[in-house]
Every structure is written in C-alpha cells, then in structure tokens.
Amino acid sequence: MHDIRAIRENPAAFDAALGLRNMAPVSPEILSLDADRRSRIAAAETAQAEQNRASKEAGAAKGRGDDAEFQRLRALVSAKKDETARLQAEAAGLDAKLRELLLAVPNLPLESVPAGQDEDDNVEIRRWGEPRAFDFAPREHFEIAGARPGMDFETAAKLSGARFVVLKGGVARIHRALAQFMLDLHVAEHGLEETWAPVLVLSEMMEGTGQLPKFGEDSYQTREGWWLIPTSEVTLTNTVNGDLVDHASLPRRLVAHSQCFRSEAGSAGRDTAGMLRQHQFEKVEMVSITDAESGVAEHARMTRCAETVLERLGLPYRTIVLCGGDMGFGARITHDLEVWLPGQGRYREISSVSYCGDFQARRMNARYRPAGGGKPEFVHTLNGSGLAVGRTLIAVLENGQQADGSVLLPEALHPYLGGRTRLGADGVLA
C-alpha cells in the first residue's frame, strides 16, 4: 500500500515509477478522491465548530431569558449536528474508496529494475553449472521409467481432479528428503529460524501481503471464511502484523516448509502434463523482516541462500532480474532462479526472491522504533522460495536420469535417503 502523502508531494515521480510496470498514470484519480475526502473532513470540522459555538450561545440566550434567540440557536445546533454527521459519513465513504483504490495499485519498482513488457525482457545476471550432455534423448520427469511408478496422476484425478498428483514409494521419499535438506541448510548455514504455522488464515492476513483484494481468484477460501495460503509468505510476513517491534530484533529471518494452494486462475492450458503446475504443492519459503536501510542487501543475501540450494544439488541454473512488466504485484525488485530441465530443453522458474520495501508493512501496520529513538518507521519485508519442493524434484529427476530409466541422485540427499544413491528403473531406491 502507498503513502498518500508521498503521492501528494510528487505525483509525477509516482506515475513515472508505475510507468516501469507499463501502467497509465493513476495519481490524478487518487488525488481527486483524496481532495474530495479532505474537503469533507474540513467542512465537517467547520460545521462541528459552528455547532459548538451555537450551543454555547444558546446556553447564554437561555440564561438571559431570550427564548426566541434560544429557539433559533437550538435549531441551528440541530442543523449543524446533522450537517456534521452527513459530512463525516461522506468523508468515511470517500476514505474507504481511497483505501480500496490504493490497495489495488502495485508496488513501485526500484530505479534499477529494467524496463520491459513481459518475460522476454527479463535480464540474466549470472549462470551456474553446465547443462549435462546426454548420449540419449532426455525425457521429461513423468516419462522417466524410474519416476513413473511413484507419480500417480490417474488416482489423483479420481480423488481431486486435474492438476494433482499422488506421490508414492521412492519418489515420495526423495520429495520428503528435498524438503528436509532445504530446511536443514537454511537453518544450520543461513541462520534462518525454522517456523511452523497454519495454512488457514484470515482475510486480513491475505490483504496484508497483497493477495487481497485484487487476486482473490488465485486462492481458495473455505465456507468459514479462512483462506488456504498460496505460500508461507502470508503467514511468516504477517507474524509482525500490527506490531511495533524492537529494532534490536531485526532482521528476523524465518523459514517454513508448508503445503501451498493455488487455483492457477488464468493458466488454463499451460504445463498440463506432469507436476510442474499444481493446485496443491509444497514449498520451503524464506521471509526476512528488516529495517529501512537493510532491504537491498538482504535481498542479495536471500537470493544467495536460494542459489546455494541448487548448487548443493548440482543443478544448473541461471539468475535473472525481472523487468517491470513481469514483476509481481508487491515487489520492488525480483530475482528469479531458473533451473535447467533437460526434458524440456530450457530453464524454468524454481524460485522468486522479492524485496517489497515497506509496501506490505503499510498494509499490515508493522513498524519498528529506530535504535536512536524517534518516530516509528515501517519495517521492510522480503520473501523468496528456498525452494519449491515439487519443481526441485522434477529437476533432480530430469538432470539425474540415465539411459536405462534409473536416476542418479545428488550426493547432498544421500544422508536423507538412508545412504541410497539411485532411484532404480523399477522406482525403488537403491
């Protein structure tokens, strides 16, 4: 959410920043609504003052026995009371409209974000690893002989419909091992605090991180009103919702492994084969809550945490910075990590790491008091996948596949698999 005072002070800069997202200027509409709201507030204050003055004069008129003046002033008090209530109600309605409008405006990109329309204009900033040269045609994950027994799409469709999978046997264990490996790495080496939180949240929490009100169709809501989280970003970031935290406690670096739920609205026909795009999936999510000065450096740190997971697993990847037209609603800057999938012959997203500035904090009213004292400031928030577990499973299977249908597994996973190093062509760990 945006600071209306900053928009008033420099509407041209506000619109110019949104221009990086290829948006038309919105400040005229915002400022017009804000001016109407402020005029009602000022008029209500004037009417309130006139009511108070008339009330005092009515008392004086009654005291001196001037009944005619008393009756006139009493009628004026009543009229001003009604006028004040009307103006206050109008101001409240305009305030609600202004808040609704501001909630729908995305975050302002940093100046360093490249201009562009869509993913074709994203900019690669580095690569790691060389894609393996195969002496056979590499298969997609769901075509690999060793993976097929452990990926049951037919049963999942019977249970839940399209875009679900039942994992079994060796594949299910590799999936679990990946999540455990990621958590252990982030906790032991990256200093993140392991966290377990609900997957059902209140609407206010979804609004706090920007999923509501604009993107409600992308998530699932229960009959009782709770929302199923699309990512643990929602729960971890909202741990400071409404709080005034100690500056000494920052940065707070959290990590959680959770189920995630997305309706995939608007993705019809995309990635329908296999388990690349699912309604229910697992992620290890990282969230950092920092002060105003540390956000950009923390973004680089968090990106490096995600990259380390891929490097330990020996998975080639590239890191890109998203252009303004491809960046998510709440981000000021986003780094995407794209892992090499030999079955598709291209890099695919496996992590997004975003710096949100104080955008989410304003929606949550999450603040800290500076160490040197002074007025409380809004915290700055960051989030990133560390990593998407299902997509990492896909990458492990495709990059480790052998000509006979077996899969060689990354050394980093061996301790989590009881020393087993291979998924056999029969789907059994060995």
N, C-alpha and C positions, 0 to 999 in steps of 0.2 A: 504494500500500500504506500501511497505517496504523501509527502508533507505538503499540504495545501499552501503553506506559507512560501515554500520554495518555488511552487508554480507561480504564485503571485509575483514573486520577486524577479523571476526570469523565465517567463513563459516561452520565449524564443529558444532558450537553451533546452528546456524540457521537450519541446516539439522536435528540436534538432536531434536529440538523443533517441527519441522514438523513431525518428526517420531511419536510423540504422536497422530498425525492425521492419522497414518499408511501410510504416504507418503514416496516415494522414494526420495533420495537426489536430490535437484534441483539447489543447488549452483553452480555445475560445468557448467551447461548450462548458468546460469545467469552471472557468472564471465567471461566465454569465450566471451559472447556477449559484456559484459562491456569492456573487454580488447580490443576487435576489435574496439569498438566505441572510446575508449580513444586513441588508436594508430592513428586513422584517425584524431582526433582532434589535436593531437600533430604534425602529418605530415602536416596538414593544416596550423597550426601556423608557422611551419618551412618554408613552401612554401610562406606564406604571408610575412615573414621577408625577404626571398630571393627576393621576388618581390619588396619590398620597397627598399632594398639595390640596386638592379639593376636599379630601377627607378632613384634613386639619382645619381648613377654612369653615367647613360645615360645623365642626365642633365649636368653633368660635362664634358662628352665627347663632347656634342654638343657645350658647351661653349668654348672649346678649338679648335673646328673645326675638330675634329676627326670623320668624317662621318662614316667610316667603323665600328669603335667601337660603335658609337651611334646606327647604324642599328642592330648590333649584340645584344646589350643590350636591345634595344626596342623589339626585337623578344623574348629575354629571359623574359622580363616583361610580354609579352602576354602569353607565355607558362606557367609561374608561376601563372598568374591570372587564366588561365584555370585549372591548377592543383589544386589551392586553392578551386575553385568553385566545382570541382569534389569531392575532399576530404570532403568538408563541406556538400555536398549533401549526400555522403556516410555515414558520421557521423550522419546526421539528420535521415536517414533511419534506421540506427542501433539503434539510440536513441528511435525511435518510436517502434521498435521491442522489445527493452528492457523494455519500459514502458508497452507495451502490455503483455509481459511475467510477469512482476511484478504485474500487475493488476489481473492476473489470479491466483496468489499464495495466499492462505488463511492466516489469521492472525496466529500468533504464540501463542499457548496455554500457560497459566501460568504454572509454575512448579507444582502447587498444583492440576492441572487437572488430574483426574485418567486416566490411560491408558485403552484402550478398543477398540473394533471393532464397536459396534453398541449399540442400546438402551438397550440390555440385560446387558451391562457392566456399565450402569449408577449407581450412588451410592446415595442411600437415606440418607438424613442428618437429617430429622425430620418429624414428623407427627402431625396433629392437628385434634381433633374430632374423634368420633367413628361412623363408618357406622351404620345407623339405622337398627334394626332388624324388618323385615316386617312379619306380620302374613298372608301375601298373596304373590304371585309371583309378584315382582315389574316389571313394564313394561318400555320399552324404551319411550322416550319423545313423539314420534309420534304415539304411541299406546295408550296413556293415553286419556280417554274419554273427559276430560275437555279441553285438548290441541288440539284434532283433529279438532274442528270447526275453530280454529284460525291458523292452519297451512295448507295452500292450495298449495300442491305440483303440482297438476294437472294444475291449472291455471298458475302457474309459468312456468311449462314445455311448455305450449301453448305460453306463452309470450316470453320465453328466452331459453328454452331447459333444459337439465339436470343440477343438482346442483344449483338450485334456489328455493326460497320459497316466497310465499305471506303470510305475517302475517296479521291477522285481529282481531278485537274485543279485548277481554280481553288479549289474548296472545300478541298482538301488544302493548297494554298499559304496560304490565309487561316488555316487551323488552325495551320500552322507559324509564320506571321507573328505570330499572337497570343502564342504561347509565347515567341518571341524578344523581342517588345515587353515582355512582363511581366518577363522576366529582366533586360533592359537597364534598365528603370525601377527595379526593386528594387536592382540593383547600383549604378547611377550616382547615383540620387537618394535612395534609402532606406538606403544603406550596408550592405546585406546581402552576405555573401560567397557567390559562386556556387560550388556544390558538385555534383559528380557522384559517385554512389555506386551500389552493387549494388542490384538489385531482388530478389535472393535473399538471405534472411537466416536465421540460426539461430533456433531456438525461444526461446532466452534473450532475444533482441532483441525478439521479439514479446511476450514476457512483460514485458519492461522497460517498454514503453509501454502495456501493458494490453490488448492484443488476445488474449493468452492468460492463463489457461487458459479463460476464460469464453466467448470469442467466436471460437473456432477454426472454427466452421462458416461464419463470414462470409468466410473467406480460403481460399486454395488452398495445399496442401502437396505437394511433389514426392515421388517414391518414395525419393529420397536423404535426405529429412528437412528440406530447406530449405523456407522459406515464401516465396511471392510477396508482396511488400509491398502492402498496401491503400492506402498513401500514403507519401511520403518522410518523413513524421513519424517513422516507425520508424527509418530509417537515420540521419537527421540528429540526432534526440534521443539515440540510442544511441552517438553519437561520443564521449560522455563516460561511457559505461557502465564502472563500476568505477574511475573516475579520481578523483584528488584534484587539482583544477585550481587555478591561481593566481587569486586574487581579482582581480588586475590585468587578467586576460584576459577578465573579464566586463563587459558582456554579450557573448555570442557570438551573432551574428545571421547565420543561414545561409539560403540559398535553393537549391532544386533543381527542375529540370524532369525529370519521370520518367514512365514508364508505371506505372499502378496497376492492381491486380487485386482484384476483389471478387465473391464468389459471389452477392451480393444475396439471401442467405437471408432468407426471410420477406417478400420484396417481390413475390411472385407476383401477377400481375395489375395491378401498378402501373406506369404510364408505359411500357407495352409498345410504343407507337408511337414511331418516331423514335429519336434517340440521347441522350435525356435520362438514361436509367439503363442503363449498360452494364457488362458484366463486365470489359472492358479499356478504359481511358481514360487521359488524360494530365492531370497537374496540375502547376502551379508552386506548390510548398509552401514556406512560411516557418516557421522554427523559431528561437526565442530561448532562450538559456540564461542565467539571471541569478542574482543573489544574492537573499536572502530579502526585502530591502527594496524591490526594484525591480519586482516582478512585476506589480502592478496598473497602474503607469504604463506598463510595457512592453506590457501588453495593449491599452491605449488607443492606443499608438503603432502596434502591429501592425494593429489594426483600421483605423486611418487609412491605412496602406500599402495594404491591400486596397481600401478605398474609392476611393483615388486611381486605381487601375487602371480602375475603372468610369467615373469622371469623365472621365478622358482619352479614353475610348472613347465618351463621350457617352451612356452607358446609364443610364436612370433606375433608381434602386434605393431600398430602404429598409433601415435597420439596426435589428435587433431584439435584445433580450436574452432568452435562453431561460429559461423557468420551470424550476423544479426537476424537474418531471415529464418534461420534454422534453430535458433536458441529457444529454450523453454521459457514459459511464462514468468517464472520467479527468479531467473538467473540474471546476473550482471555479466558473467563470463562463464563459459562451459568448455571443459576439455572432455572429449570423447576418446575412449580407448577402443580400438577396433582390432579384434583378434583375427588371425588368418584361418579361414576354413577351407582346407584343400578340396573338400567335396563340392563346394560352391565355386572354388577358384577365386575367392575375393575376401576382403576384410569385412567383418561385420561387428557392429557395436556390441560391446560386452560391459562397458561401464561409462557412466556420465558423471563427471565431477563438477559441481557448480558452486560458485560464490554468489550469494544473494544479497550481500550488504545488509542494510537494515530493513529491507523490504518486508520480509516475513515478521521481523521483530515488531514493526509498527502495527501489523495486523494482530499480533499476539500481545502487544503492550509488554514486551520483555525488555527490561532495562538493567543497567548496572551503574553504580556510582563510581566515578573516576577515582583513582588511587589518591590523587592530590586534593580530593574534595570537589565541591561544585555541583552543578545541576546534573541529575541522572541523564545518561545517554542510552540510546537503544543499542542492544547487542547486535553483532553481525553474525550471520549464520551461513554454514556451508553444508553440503551433502554430497555423497558420492557412493556408487556401488563398489563394493570391495570383495567379491564381485557378484554378478548374477550367477547363481549356482548352476541352473539348468544350462545356460549358454556356455559356461565353463566346461560342463560335462560334454556338451557337443564338441567343443574344441579339443578336449583331451581325446575323445574317441576318434575324431577325424584325423588329427595330427599323428596319433599313435597307431593307426590301422596298418595291418600287414596284408600281404597278398593272399594269405590263407584265411583271412577273415578274423584273425585274432587282433588284439590291441595291446601294444606295449604301453605301460602306464608310467607316468612321471615318478622319478625317484622320491620326490617330496611326499608322495602319497603312500609309499610302501609301509611306513610305520603305522599308518591309519588303516591298513588293509591286512594286518597281521603278517607282514612280510611278503605278501603276494605281489607279484610284479607284472602280471599279464592277465588280460581277460581273454579266455580261450574262444576259439571259433564256435564252441558249443554254449557260450555265455557263462561259463564257470570260471571263477578266479583261480589262478594257479601261481 
